[in-house]
Amino acid sequence: MSQPKKINDDCFALPKGVKWSPVDTALEKLKNGLSIIPKANLQPVEKSVGFIISKPCYAQISNPNFSNSAVDGYGLNGKNLSEDNTFNLVPKVAYAGTNSIDTIPNNYAIRIMTGARLPKGINTVVLSEDVTLINKDKIYFKGKLKKGSNIRLEGEDVKKGELLFNQGHRLKVQDLALLVAAGVKFVHVYKPLKVGILSTGDEILDPKIDIKKISEGMLFDCNRPLLASLVSKWGCDVIDLGVEKDHYDKIKSKLNHASKICDVLLTTGGASAGKADFLSRMIKDEGKLYEWRIAVKPGRPLSLGLWNNMPIFCLPGNPVAAFVCSLIFFYPSMLLMGGAGWKEPLRFQVFSNFTKKKRSGRKEYLRAKINSEGMVDVYKSEGSGRISGLSWSTGLVELPEESLEINKGDTVNFIPYSNYGI
């Protein structure tokens, strides 16, 4: 297993004379600077999937809450089992959902169904197909049977009072069965984050506009639908703030409005240093700008700050960069602010099926997918306007800041989109 070769490359990938913040530095500031935003409330268990636990959740009853048979068979006391076993048969049947049978005498067995409570004196069940019935009042079976076979003991899965889920756990579909079995009716959860999404730019059109009305030099806004779908899938409430032209006062008014109704704001466009790029300048002058010019590809024009104490993530206007920066910067921040805590993505070492020379200076994320041979391919173009690469890819190859020469067969870090629930 070979690693990419570090090379001496005097060429720096970013313009000199400007301070560039490393990705890890920006992430560390987000991790240490953000806090839980939403309040907590009670949620019925059956409607709790996707919510984040705000208080530890404990079992109200044991699971199972009584010892029972795991199979259809014959219940008996397995204290003195041997190679050849004969038991007298009680003329009753223990059915699931009934509790009419009390104690079974020693050396007696009883016909018992799956899920039926074990009568007193019964600690072992033999399968029906392993038993020979003698004159309808005795059973015989041969072969070793361990005491305790084919039964489910009270509390063997979960005991009453046991911790089920701690604060910060996002409830999944498969968690519902455990909650219900443990007698939990309501769970304490955080309310979903209210995430505002705003697109900016004179050239941006709302996707609802008739395609026949699109003029030369105009583009449909694909960022807002993309981000809205993304954050909605992450369990947030989306507040669509539409498209705003590159006008200082109008954008400022939109930010002020957002700070009154949103917990956090995602914007696209206007984060660079052009004359019409107002967002970063506005946050720097009238808000709090914590990070600008982060050394990442794609996504160089990326700003992180506060506006009226509302966290704001100013994402690049190019859809690919907006998508990648949402995964890398907003996703862990969203989890932390929503109550789930900061989570690092899982990175898998895979063999590259590509070659590349990388300049130093910034961390790079390449659209990628695992091929049929288990190696990783990267998209044919690194251009952040090539939206088709998002559909083609199943994850990202992460390359460090230093200069590298990657050859086919070298190991690289692969972050699957499944890390982000997509």
C-alpha positions in Angstrom: 0.0 0.0 0.0 1.7 3.2 -1.2 1.0 6.7 -0.2 1.0 9.7 -2.6 4.5 11.1 -3.0 5.2 14.5 -1.5 7.0 16.7 -4.0 8.9 20.0 -3.8 6.8 22.5 -5.7 7.5 26.2 -5.4 4.2 27.0 -7.1 1.6 28.0 -4.5 -2.1 27.3 -5.5 -3.4 30.5 -4.0 -2.5 34.2 -4.7 0.3 35.4 -2.5 0.2 38.5 -0.3 -3.2 37.5 1.1 -3.8 35.6 4.4 -5.5 32.2 3.7 -7.0 30.3 6.5 -6.5 26.5 6.5 -9.6 24.3 6.4 -8.8 22.7 9.8 -8.4 26.1 11.4 -11.8 27.2 10.2 -13.4 24.0 11.3 -11.8 24.3 14.8 -13.2 27.8 15.2 -16.6 26.6 14.3 -16.3 23.7 16.7 -15.3 25.9 19.6 -17.3 28.9 18.8 -20.8 27.5 18.1 -23.3 26.3 20.6 -26.7 24.6 20.8 -29.4 27.0 19.5 -32.9 25.4 19.6 -35.1 24.8 22.7 -36.3 21.4 23.7 -39.8 20.0 23.8 -41.6 16.6 24.3 -42.3 14.6 21.1 -44.5 11.4 20.9 -42.3 8.4 20.1 -44.2 7.5 16.9 -43.3 11.0 15.5 -39.8 11.3 16.8 -37.6 9.9 13.9 -35.1 12.5 12.8 -35.2 14.5 16.1 -32.2 14.9 18.4 -32.5 13.7 22.0 -32.2 16.6 24.5 -32.3 14.6 27.7 -31.1 11.0 28.4 -33.9 8.5 27.6 -34.3 5.5 30.0 -36.3 2.2 29.7 -39.6 2.4 31.5 -40.0 -1.4 31.5 -37.7 -4.3 30.7 -37.5 -5.9 27.3 -38.8 -8.6 27.4 -40.8 -7.7 30.5 -41.3 -11.4 31.3 -39.4 -14.6 30.5 -41.0 -16.4 27.5 -40.5 -19.1 25.0 -38.5 -18.3 21.8 -40.0 -21.2 19.8 -43.0 -23.5 19.6 -42.1 -26.6 21.6 -42.3 -28.1 25.1 -41.3 -26.3 28.3 -39.6 -28.3 31.0 -37.1 -28.0 33.9 -33.7 -28.6 32.4 -31.9 -29.1 35.7 -31.1 -32.8 35.2 -31.1 -33.4 31.4 -29.3 -36.4 30.0 -28.8 -38.2 26.6 -32.3 -39.8 26.9 -35.1 -37.8 28.4 -38.7 -38.6 29.2 -41.1 -36.2 30.7 -44.8 -36.5 31.7 -47.0 -34.1 29.8 -49.3 -31.6 31.5 -52.7 -31.6 29.6 -52.6 -27.9 29.0 -51.0 -25.6 26.4 -49.3 -22.3 27.2 -50.2 -19.7 24.7 -48.8 -16.2 24.1 -50.9 -13.5 25.7 -52.3 -15.7 28.5 -51.2 -16.1 32.1 -53.5 -18.9 33.4 -50.8 -21.6 34.0 -49.0 -21.2 37.3 -46.5 -24.0 38.3 -45.4 -27.1 36.5 -44.4 -30.0 38.7 -40.9 -31.5 38.5 -40.4 -34.1 35.7 -43.3 -32.6 33.8 -43.4 -30.7 30.5 -46.0 -28.5 28.9 -46.8 -27.7 25.3 -45.8 -24.0 24.8 -46.1 -21.5 22.0 -43.6 -18.8 20.9 -43.9 -15.7 23.1 -45.8 -17.5 25.9 -44.9 -16.7 29.4 -42.8 -19.4 31.1 -44.8 -21.1 33.9 -43.0 -21.5 37.2 -40.7 -24.5 37.2 -39.9 -24.1 33.4 -36.4 -22.9 32.4 -35.8 -24.7 29.1 -37.8 -25.3 25.9 -37.2 -28.2 23.4 -38.3 -27.7 19.8 -41.5 -29.5 18.7 -39.6 -31.3 15.8 -37.1 -32.8 18.2 -39.8 -34.5 20.4 -41.5 -37.8 20.1 -45.0 -37.9 21.7 -45.8 -41.1 23.6 -49.5 -41.9 24.3 -50.3 -38.3 24.3 -49.2 -37.9 27.9 -45.5 -38.2 27.7 -42.7 -36.8 25.5 -39.3 -38.3 24.7 -36.3 -36.7 23.1 -32.7 -37.8 22.6 -29.6 -35.8 22.5 -28.0 -33.1 24.6 -30.1 -30.0 25.4 -28.6 -27.2 27.5 -30.5 -25.8 30.3 -31.9 -22.4 29.3 -32.2 -23.3 25.6 -34.9 -21.6 23.4 -36.1 -19.1 26.0 -35.9 -15.3 26.3 -35.2 -14.2 29.9 -36.9 -11.1 31.4 -34.7 -8.1 30.7 -32.1 -10.0 28.7 -32.2 -7.2 26.0 -32.9 -4.1 28.1 -33.6 -3.8 31.8 -36.0 -1.3 33.4 -34.1 1.9 34.1 -31.3 1.2 31.6 -30.1 4.1 29.5 -31.5 3.8 25.9 -30.2 6.9 24.2 -28.1 9.7 25.5 -28.4 13.4 24.8 -27.3 14.2 21.3 -28.5 11.0 19.6 -30.5 11.5 16.4 -33.4 9.0 16.5 -33.5 6.6 13.5 -36.3 4.4 12.2 -34.8 1.4 13.9 -34.8 3.1 17.3 -38.6 3.2 17.4 -39.0 -0.5 18.1 -36.7 -0.3 21.1 -38.4 2.8 22.5 -41.8 1.2 22.2 -40.7 -2.2 23.6 -39.1 -0.3 26.6 -42.4 1.5 27.3 -41.3 5.0 26.3 -44.2 7.2 25.2 -42.5 10.6 24.8 -39.0 11.7 24.3 -37.3 15.0 25.1 -35.9 16.4 21.8 -34.5 19.6 20.4 -36.7 21.6 18.0 -35.4 21.5 14.4 -33.0 24.3 13.4 -34.6 27.0 11.3 -32.2 27.4 8.4 -32.7 30.4 6.0 -31.5 30.0 2.4 -30.8 33.1 0.3 -29.3 33.4 -3.2 -27.7 36.6 -4.4 -26.7 37.9 -7.8 -27.9 40.1 -10.6 -27.7 37.1 -13.0 -29.7 34.7 -10.9 -33.3 33.8 -11.7 -35.9 32.0 -9.7 -36.3 28.4 -11.1 -40.1 29.0 -11.3 -39.7 31.5 -14.1 -40.8 30.3 -17.5 -37.8 29.1 -19.5 -38.9 31.1 -22.5 -38.4 34.3 -20.4 -34.7 33.6 -19.6 -32.5 36.2 -21.3 -28.8 36.0 -22.3 -26.5 36.2 -19.4 -29.0 34.9 -16.9 -28.9 31.7 -14.9 -31.5 29.6 -13.1 -30.9 29.5 -9.3 -30.0 25.8 -8.7 -28.3 26.5 -5.3 -31.5 27.2 -3.4 -33.3 24.0 -4.3 -30.1 22.0 -3.8 -29.4 23.5 -0.3 -33.1 23.4 0.7 -33.3 19.7 -0.1 -30.0 19.0 1.6 -30.8 20.8 4.9 -34.3 19.4 4.9 -32.9 15.9 4.7 -30.7 16.8 7.7 -33.8 17.5 9.8 -33.9 21.3 9.6 -36.8 23.5 8.9 -36.1 25.4 5.7 -37.0 29.1 5.3 -36.8 30.1 1.7 -35.6 33.7 1.4 -35.6 33.8 -2.4 -33.2 35.6 -4.7 -31.8 39.1 -4.0 -30.0 41.3 -6.5 -26.5 42.6 -5.8 -27.8 45.7 -4.0 -26.2 46.6 -0.6 -29.3 48.0 1.1 -31.6 45.3 -0.2 -29.2 42.5 0.9 -28.8 44.2 4.3 -32.6 44.4 4.7 -32.9 40.7 3.8 -30.2 39.8 6.4 -32.0 41.8 9.1 -35.2 40.0 8.3 -33.5 36.6 8.3 -32.0 37.3 11.8 -35.5 37.7 13.2 -37.0 34.4 11.8 -34.0 32.1 11.3 -31.5 30.3 13.7 -28.8 30.2 11.0 -28.5 31.5 7.4 -27.0 30.0 4.3 -26.2 32.4 1.4 -24.7 31.7 -2.0 -22.9 34.3 -4.1 -21.5 37.6 -3.0 -18.8 36.2 -0.8 -15.8 37.1 -3.0 -14.0 40.5 -3.3 -15.6 41.9 -6.4 -17.3 45.4 -6.5 -20.7 43.8 -6.4 -19.8 41.2 -3.8 -21.4 42.8 -0.8 -21.9 40.0 1.7 -18.4 39.6 3.2 -17.8 43.3 3.2 -21.2 43.9 4.9 -20.6 41.3 7.6 -17.1 42.6 8.2 -18.3 46.2 8.6 -21.6 45.7 10.4 -21.5 42.2 11.8 -18.7 39.9 12.9 -16.6 38.2 10.2 -14.6 35.3 11.6 -13.3 33.6 8.5 -12.8 34.7 4.9 -10.6 33.3 2.1 -10.4 29.8 3.4 -7.8 27.6 1.6 -10.2 25.1 0.1 -11.0 23.8 -3.4 -13.7 24.1 -4.5 -15.0 27.0 -2.4 -12.3 29.7 -2.1 -14.8 32.6 -1.7 -16.3 31.4 1.6 -17.2 33.5 4.6 -18.2 32.6 8.2 -19.6 35.1 10.6 -22.5 36.5 12.7 -25.2 38.9 11.8 -27.3 40.2 14.7 -25.9 37.1 16.6 -27.3 34.8 13.9 -24.6 32.5 12.4 -24.2 33.0 8.7 -22.4 30.8 6.2 -21.7 32.7 3.0 -21.1 29.9 0.5 -19.7 30.3 -3.0 -22.1 30.9 -5.9 -20.9 27.9 -8.0 -23.2 25.0 -7.2 -20.4 22.4 -6.8 -18.5 24.6 -4.4 -21.7 25.4 -2.5 -22.5 21.7 -2.2 -19.0 20.7 -1.1 -18.7 23.6 1.4 -22.1 22.7 2.9 -20.8 19.2 3.6 -17.4 20.2 4.9 -18.4 23.3 7.0 -22.1 23.5 7.5 -23.0 19.8 8.2 -20.8 19.4 11.4 -21.8 23.0 12.5 -25.5 22.1 11.9 -25.2 19.0 14.1 -23.5 20.9 16.9 -26.0 23.8 16.8 -28.9 21.4 16.6 -27.8 19.4 19.7 -26.1 16.3 18.2 -22.5 17.5 18.8 -19.6 17.9 16.4 -19.0 14.9 14.3 -16.0 14.2 12.0 -16.7 12.4 8.7 -15.6 8.8 8.3 -12.6 8.6 5.9 -11.8 5.4 4.1 -8.4 4.6 2.6 -8.9 3.4 -0.9 -6.6 2.8 -3.9 -6.7 5.6 -6.5 -7.5 4.9 -10.2 -6.2 8.3 -11.2 -3.1 10.4 -11.4 -2.7 14.0 -10.3 -0.1 16.5 -9.4 -1.3 18.9 -6.7 0.1 22.2 -5.7 0.6 23.2 -2.1 -1.6 25.7 -0.2 -5.1 24.4 0.1 -7.1 21.3 0.9 -8.9 19.8 -2.1 -12.0 17.8 -2.4 -12.5 15.9 -5.7 -15.8 14.5 -6.8 -15.3 10.7 -6.8 -16.8 7.3 -6.8 -15.7 3.7 -6.2 -15.6 1.6 -9.3 -16.4 -2.1 -9.8 -12.8 -3.0 -8.9 -13.0 -1.2 -5.6 -10.7 1.6 -6.7 -11.7 5.3 -6.7 -12.2 7.3 -9.8 -12.4 11.1 -9.9 -14.6 13.2 -12.1 -13.2 14.2 -15.5 -13.2 17.9 -14.6 -12.5 19.8 -11.4 -14.4 22.8 -12.6 -16.9 23.9 -9.9 -19.5 24.8 -12.5 -19.7 21.2 -13.8 -22.9 20.3 -11.9 -23.2 16.9 -13.6 -20.2 15.8 -11.5 -22.4 15.9 -8.4 -24.8 13.4 -9.9 -22.0 11.2 -11.1 -20.1 11.1 -7.8 -20.8 9.1 -4.6 -18.3 10.9 -2.4 -15.3 13.1 -2.2 -11.5 12.3 -2.3 -9.8 14.6 0.3 -6.3 15.7 -0.5 -4.1 17.5 2.1 -2.6 21.0 1.8 0.9 20.0 0.8 2.2 19.3 -2.7 1.6 15.8 -3.9 2.1 13.5 -6.8 -0.6 10.8 -6.9 -0.2 7.8 -9.1 -2.6 4.9 -9.8 -2.6 2.5 -6.9 -1.7 5.1 -4.2 -4.0 5.3 -1.2 -6.2 8.3 -0.8 -8.9 9.4 1.7 -12.4 8.8 0.4 -15.5 10.4 2.2 -18.7 8.8 1.0 -21.8 11.0 0.8 -23.5 8.4 3.0 -21.6 10.1 5.9 -24.0 13.0 5.3 -27.1 11.0 5.0 -27.3 11.5 1.2 
